[in-house]
Amino acid sequence: MKYISTRGQAPALPFEDVVLTGLAADGGLYLPQSLPAFDAREIASWAGLNYCELAYKIMSPFIGDEIPQDDLQNLIEKSYSEFRHTAIAPLVQLDHNEWVLELFQGPTLAFKDFALQFLGNLLDYILKKRNQHAVVMGATSGDTGSAAIEGCRHCDNLDIFILHPHQRVSDVQRRQMTTVLEENVHNIALQGNFDDCQNLVKASFADQSFLPEGRQLVAVNSINWARIMAQIVYYFYAGLALGAPHRSVSFSVPTGNFGDIFAGYLAKRMGLAVDQLVIATNANDILHRCLSGNDLSRRPLEHTLSPSMDIMVSSNFERMLFDLYDGDGAAIRQLMGDFGKGAMSLPETRLSRARELFSSYRLDDSETLEVIAQVFNETEYLLDPHSAIGVQAGRRTRRTSKIPMVCLATAHPAKFPEAVSKAIPGCEPALPYHMRDLFNKDERYTVLANEAAVVRGFISTNLRT
Ligand SMILES: *Cc1c(COP(=O)(O)O)cnc(C)c1O
């Protein structure tokens, strides 16, 4: 399978190179040249498969013969063996034809484990085959860093450096990263804010001369195609559990960078009968504004109770635009250029197509808290603030109660205890049993000045040889 850039000017690449490359040379994002599609008979034949077996069926056409069947199956098995629920992505019923898909059963309690457990193993596999070592570098405001570290901690050919803003992430989030003591894992507490962390990472990717000969930086943020690919699986898994291909299903997705819901859109194009796809946003609502009023303008970032969705610009929306523009790379270059200057708008024909594909809804913090309390009163089920946004957006936008609505639960409530106890006074969600000693473990991290030379020096002296 070959991959092409959304901006049409970078060379087409095979799967493994795309995984190592991240952003395309022309600034675009990689997408498969053609999408695999499955007919209803084939989908029906998957009804009895477990999560890993299904993952193989769905991911292997994207990879082709670059990875032999046994190796890919092993990579998948290994990636989901750390999940503490044997169903991997269990469905929980909230109401008649309303379901929560629990995507927080992985090691760091957020859905990012689905992609990053797999990506870590995949990178290590490709690098070993090529006899190479690489360096993962990333910035985090919370969830991504810990998921990336858990995904890479056992990788022989990867060293990982994660920058977080010093004293500006929650205790649970920091400890999930800093109590991982493997020698290839390095946490940098930067004396600056999240933007400073991100700028330093960007500058390092642009000039990698501080790395020894033969080493390169690898991106594990959601522009990496392998992350999207791994996320397509759970849409099929939930659909099959609820009767696909004989019955359609709708999904409501708490959305930030548009990676997760884009995977849902691909599942639909690949043959899953999806009725509605709901974009659920917090006050950082550019996607909701786009669909409801063709307003794609940048606004200042707001800090909300659902911090993993506090994103001003959803980078994966570019992949969606590429489809809405029928693969016209020149048009995407133009659009993204306009957007860089502040705003873009879509012609009516493209916008109406987007409206056919997606519904959207926006919640502010007070409505988010109300939903957490309401669902708890109805069922005693505890939602984290991100998942609550998904549930409410599903309730507000669904066209019929005859089709099951699956709300993606993207984080465990114990990751965001302040919001939960604000919504339900006296309620303090407990960490899962296997994490009960998180606050007794040793931590290791290094506080560094917000200076490129200092961070680069730290990285180059701490690489494994
Ligand atoms: C990352 C994240 C999201 C947003 O997912 P995108 O793929 O960026 O749209 C939502 N909820 C939680 C808990 C997350 O960590």
The ligand as an SDF file (V2000), in Angstrom:
LIG
                    3D

 15 15  0  0  0  0  0  0  0  0999 V2000
   -6.7440   13.0270   23.0700 C   0  0  0  0  0  0  0  0  0  0  0  0
   -8.0630   12.9530   23.7620 C   0  0  0  0  0  0  0  0  0  0  0  0
   -9.2680   13.3350   23.1280 C   0  0  0  0  0  0  0  0  0  0  0  0
   -9.3060   13.9340   21.7310 C   0  0  0  0  0  0  0  0  0  0  0  0
   -9.0250   13.0050   20.7240 O   0  0  0  0  0  0  0  0  0  0  0  0
   -8.6280   13.5020   19.2400 P   0  0  0  0  0  0  0  0  0  0  0  0
   -8.2280   12.2910   18.5100 O   0  0  0  0  0  0  0  0  0  0  0  0
   -7.4920   14.4660   19.4430 O   0  0  0  0  0  0  0  0  0  0  0  0
   -9.8310   14.1740   18.6560 O   0  0  0  0  0  0  0  0  0  0  0  0
  -10.4510   13.1870   23.8350 C   0  0  0  0  0  0  0  0  0  0  0  0
  -10.4650   12.6970   25.1000 N   0  0  0  0  0  0  0  0  0  0  0  0
   -9.3360   12.3340   25.7470 C   0  0  0  0  0  0  0  0  0  0  0  0
   -9.4220   11.8380   27.1410 C   0  0  0  0  0  0  0  0  0  0  0  0
   -8.0900   12.4360   25.0970 C   0  0  0  0  0  0  0  0  0  0  0  0
   -6.9690   12.0700   25.7530 O   0  0  0  0  0  0  0  0  0  0  0  0
  1  2  1  0
  2  3  1  0
  2 14  2  0
  3  4  1  0
  3 10  2  0
  4  5  1  0
  5  6  1  0
  6  7  2  0
  6  8  1  0
  6  9  1  0
 10 11  1  0
 11 12  2  0
 12 13  1  0
 12 14  1  0
 14 15  1  0
M  END
$$$$
